[in-house]
């Protein structure tokens, strides 16, 4: 239930995040923030969080996010049809992250290949480890250059971040940069794909947003509630405890089902329905507690910009009735593998 999942995510003394390091430490690094508990996590998060504040991200809306979105749409706007997953949502967040990091555009394709390989760690450890090592080798000279001569990019912000005279160590920065790939790319492309499918499957709600873009923030929250990109996360009990009347022995792995909590019937009426007009209520799609999604402001900005651009530039945007019926797939990471659309060519 929502209450128990929320309680567990809030209590990081009883439910530790260390399982993340046990599972992903070899590829993300032993200093990865997602697997840290307090107070170490708080120190690291405070050093990087400023770069992801709404104020810090505002300058990137047109300069980077809109530019990336437009460049991707340019490639298919004249075709009258597209698969929005393959031609838009998959590339969109990875190119934005690469831009935030200040990487040269000619490196974007390789950066995305490393991202895909890193995420294959569980199924293909050798490939994941090779990508992790390659990313460190790639970032090492860039980080050294930014420490010596900062620029207006995220790597420079990380290199210069300081609290009480203390800066991030290189390995902490490498771990954070590698974490950006699954956390900043995978989840956003999946959330955006699910939101697009939900809107395109309900023309009345899509038309409402076409007519009133101020509805977009609540549509984004409803999309993340309805289909969170990540259905569950992992915690380990640090002591014998109880949750929701169930005894949990010390050392047990506990996995709160965020997707289930987000569809709790007594909390969200008609919970399986995507409804941008439902009464807003907090959900767990962004996580909760000290590990609540650091990049949620960026993800919201990316999704809002993407929907605006697609509606503005692709008149009469609609699902392709002759294509295979798209639907959301996945047991842990969830999203549609295809969103085939038609539109009036530009």
C-alpha positions in Angstrom: 0.0 0.0 0.0 1.0 3.6 -0.5 1.3 4.4 3.2 3.7 1.4 3.8 5.8 2.1 0.7 6.1 5.8 1.7 7.0 4.9 5.3 9.7 2.5 4.1 11.2 5.0 1.7 11.2 7.7 4.4 13.0 5.5 7.0 16.4 5.0 5.5 17.8 4.0 8.9 15.7 0.8 9.0 15.7 0.3 5.2 19.1 0.8 3.7 19.9 1.6 0.0 23.1 -0.4 0.1 21.6 -3.1 -2.0 22.0 -0.8 -5.0 25.8 -0.8 -4.5 25.8 -4.6 -4.1 23.9 -5.0 -7.4 25.3 -2.1 -9.5 28.6 -1.0 -7.8 30.8 -2.7 -10.4 29.4 -0.5 -13.2 28.1 2.6 -11.4 30.9 2.8 -8.9 31.2 2.1 -5.1 30.5 5.8 -4.4 27.2 5.9 -6.3 24.7 8.2 -4.6 21.7 6.0 -5.2 23.2 3.3 -2.9 24.3 5.6 0.0 22.6 6.2 3.3 22.7 9.2 5.5 24.7 11.2 6.4 27.1 10.4 3.5 24.2 10.5 1.0 23.1 14.0 2.2 26.6 15.4 1.9 27.0 14.2 -1.7 23.4 15.2 -2.7 23.8 18.7 -1.3 26.9 19.2 -3.5 25.1 18.1 -6.8 21.5 19.2 -6.2 22.1 22.9 -7.0 22.8 22.0 -10.6 19.4 20.4 -10.8 17.3 23.1 -9.2 14.5 24.7 -11.2 16.4 28.0 -11.1 19.6 26.4 -12.5 17.7 24.5 -15.2 15.7 27.5 -16.5 18.5 28.7 -18.7 18.6 25.3 -20.5 14.9 25.3 -21.6 15.5 27.0 -25.0 19.3 26.9 -25.2 19.4 23.1 -25.0 16.1 21.2 -24.3 14.1 23.0 -27.0 17.0 22.8 -29.5 17.4 19.1 -29.1 13.7 18.5 -29.4 13.5 20.6 -32.6 16.5 18.9 -34.2 15.0 15.5 -33.7 11.6 16.6 -35.1 13.3 18.1 -38.1 14.4 14.7 -39.2 10.8 13.4 -39.6 8.5 16.4 -39.8 8.2 16.1 -43.6 7.3 12.3 -43.5 3.7 12.5 -42.3 4.4 9.5 -40.1 6.9 8.5 -37.4 7.5 6.1 -34.5 7.9 8.5 -31.6 9.9 6.1 -29.5 12.5 5.2 -32.1 12.7 8.6 -33.7 12.2 10.9 -30.7 11.8 9.8 -27.1 14.8 7.4 -27.1 17.4 9.9 -28.3 15.8 13.0 -26.6 17.0 12.7 -23.0 20.4 11.2 -23.8 21.2 14.2 -26.0 20.0 16.6 -23.4 22.2 15.0 -20.7 25.1 15.0 -23.1 24.5 18.7 -23.7 24.2 19.5 -20.0 27.6 17.8 -19.5 29.1 20.0 -22.2 30.0 17.1 -24.5 30.7 17.8 -28.1 27.8 16.9 -30.4 29.9 14.5 -32.5 30.3 12.4 -29.3 26.5 12.1 -28.7 26.1 8.8 -30.6 29.0 7.1 -28.7 27.7 8.5 -25.4 24.3 6.9 -26.1 25.9 3.5 -27.1 27.7 3.5 -23.7 24.4 4.3 -22.0 22.7 1.3 -23.6 25.7 -0.9 -22.8 25.8 0.2 -19.2 22.2 -0.7 -18.7 22.8 -4.2 -20.0 24.9 -5.0 -16.9 22.6 -7.5 -15.4 22.1 -9.5 -18.7 25.6 -8.9 -20.1 28.1 -8.1 -17.3 31.1 -8.0 -19.6 29.5 -5.4 -21.9 28.3 -3.3 -18.9 31.8 -3.3 -17.3 33.5 -2.4 -20.6 31.1 0.6 -21.0 31.7 1.7 -17.4 35.4 1.7 -17.9 35.1 3.4 -21.3 33.0 6.2 -19.7 35.6 6.8 -17.0 38.4 6.9 -19.5 36.3 9.4 -21.6 35.4 11.6 -18.7 38.9 11.7 -17.0 40.5 14.3 -19.3 37.2 16.3 -19.5 37.0 16.5 -15.7 40.7 17.5 -15.4 40.1 20.3 -18.0 37.0 21.6 -16.2 38.8 21.7 -12.9 41.6 23.8 -14.5 39.3 25.9 -16.6 35.5 25.7 -15.8 32.9 26.2 -18.4 29.1 26.7 -18.3 28.2 23.0 -18.0 27.3 20.3 -15.5 30.8 18.7 -15.3 32.2 22.1 -14.4 29.5 22.6 -11.8 30.3 19.2 -10.2 34.1 19.9 -10.3 33.6 23.3 -8.6 30.8 22.3 -6.2 31.9 23.0 -2.6 30.4 23.0 0.9 32.4 24.1 3.9 35.5 24.0 1.8 34.9 20.4 0.7 34.8 19.4 -2.9 33.7 16.2 -4.7 36.4 13.6 -5.2 37.0 12.4 -8.8 35.5 8.9 -8.1 32.3 10.5 -6.7 31.9 12.6 -9.8 32.5 9.5 -12.0 29.9 7.6 -10.1 27.4 10.4 -10.4 28.1 10.8 -14.2 27.5 7.1 -14.7 24.3 7.2 -12.6 23.0 9.9 -14.9 22.6 7.4 -17.7 20.0 5.1 -16.1 18.6 7.8 -13.8 18.5 10.7 -16.3 18.1 8.9 -19.6 16.3 5.6 -19.1 13.5 6.9 -16.8 12.8 10.0 -18.8 12.5 8.3 -22.2 10.2 5.8 -20.7 8.0 8.3 -18.9 7.7 10.4 -22.0 6.8 7.5 -24.1 4.1 6.3 -21.7 2.7 9.9 -21.4 2.5 10.3 -25.2 0.8 6.9 -25.6 -1.8 7.8 -22.9 -2.6 11.2 -24.5 -2.7 9.9 -28.1 -5.0 7.1 -26.9 -7.5 9.6 -25.5 -8.1 12.3 -28.1 -10.3 14.3 -25.8 -7.6 14.8 -23.2 -5.0 15.4 -26.0 -7.3 18.1 -27.5 -7.7 19.7 -24.0 -4.0 20.1 -23.8 -3.7 21.4 -27.3 -6.2 24.1 -26.4 -4.7 24.8 -22.9 -1.1 24.1 -22.3 -1.4 25.0 -18.6 -2.8 21.5 -18.2 0.6 20.0 -19.0 2.1 19.9 -15.5 -0.9 17.9 -14.2 -0.8 15.7 -17.2 2.9 14.9 -16.6 2.2 14.1 -12.9 -0.8 11.9 -13.9 1.4 10.1 -16.5 4.1 9.3 -13.9 1.5 8.1 -11.4 -0.3 6.0 -14.0 2.8 4.4 -15.5 5.9 5.1 -13.4 9.0 4.2 -15.5 10.4 2.1 -12.6 7.9 -0.2 -10.9 10.0 -1.1 -7.9 13.2 -0.3 -6.0 15.2 -2.3 -3.5 16.0 -1.8 0.1 17.6 -4.0 2.8 16.3 -4.2 6.4 19.1 -3.2 8.8 17.2 -4.7 11.9 14.2 -6.8 12.7 11.2 -4.7 12.0 7.5 -4.7 11.0 5.7 -3.0 8.1 2.0 -3.1 7.5 1.7 -5.9 10.1 4.3 -8.1 8.3 7.4 -9.1 10.3 10.6 -8.3 8.3 13.8 -10.0 9.7 17.2 -8.1 9.6 18.9 -8.6 6.3 15.8 -9.1 4.3 15.5 -7.6 0.8 12.3 -5.5 0.6 10.9 -4.1 -2.7 8.1 -1.6 -2.5 5.9 -1.8 -5.6 5.6 1.8 -6.7 3.3 1.0 -9.5 0.8 -0.8 -7.2 1.0 2.1 -4.6 0.2 4.5 -7.4 -3.0 2.6 -8.3 -4.4 2.2 -4.8 -8.2 2.3 -5.2 -9.0 4.1 -2.0 -6.4 6.8 -2.8 -7.0 7.3 -6.5 -10.5 6.7 -7.8 -10.7 4.5 -10.9 -6.9 4.2 -10.6 -6.3 2.3 -13.8 -7.6 5.2 -15.9 -5.3 7.9 -17.1 -7.1 11.1 -16.2 -5.4 14.5 -16.3 -8.4 16.0 -14.6 -8.4 13.9 -11.5 -7.9 15.7 -8.2 -4.1 16.0 -7.7 -2.7 13.8 -5.0 0.9 12.9 -4.2 2.2 9.7 -5.8 5.4 7.7 -5.6 6.4 7.8 -9.2 9.3 10.1 -8.4 10.2 8.1 -5.3 10.1 9.5 -1.8 12.3 10.5 1.1 16.0 11.4 0.9 16.3 9.5 -2.4 13.4 11.3 -4.1 14.3 11.8 -7.8 17.1 14.4 -8.0 16.3 15.1 -11.6 12.5 15.4 -11.4 12.6 19.1 -12.3 14.7 18.3 -15.4 12.4 15.4 -16.3 9.3 17.6 -16.0 11.0 20.3 -18.1 11.9 17.8 -20.8 8.4 16.3 -21.0 6.7 19.6 -21.0 8.9 20.9 -23.8 8.6 17.7 -25.8 4.8 17.7 -25.7 4.6 21.4 -26.6 7.0 20.9 -29.6 5.3 17.8 -30.9 1.9 19.5 -30.8 3.1 22.8 -32.3 5.1 21.2 -35.1 3.1 18.1 -36.0 -0.5 19.3 -36.8 -3.2 16.6 -36.5 -0.9 14.4 -34.5 -2.6 11.0 -33.9 -2.0 7.3 -33.5 -1.5 5.4 -36.7 -4.6 3.1 -37.0 -2.8 0.8 -39.4 0.2 0.1 -37.2 0.6 -2.6 -34.6 -1.4 -1.7 -31.5 1.1 0.0 -29.1 1.0 -0.8 -25.4 3.2 -0.4 -22.3 5.5 -3.4 -21.6 8.0 -4.4 -18.9 8.2 -5.9 -15.4 10.6 -3.5 -13.8 11.3 -0.7 -16.3 8.0 0.0 -18.2 7.2 1.9 -21.3 5.8 1.4 -24.9 8.4 0.0 -27.3 6.7 1.8 -30.1 4.3 4.8 -30.6 3.5 5.0 -34.3 1.8 8.2 -35.3 0.5 10.1 -38.3 0.4 13.9 -38.8 0.1 16.5 -41.5 3.6 16.9 -43.1 5.5 20.1 -42.6 
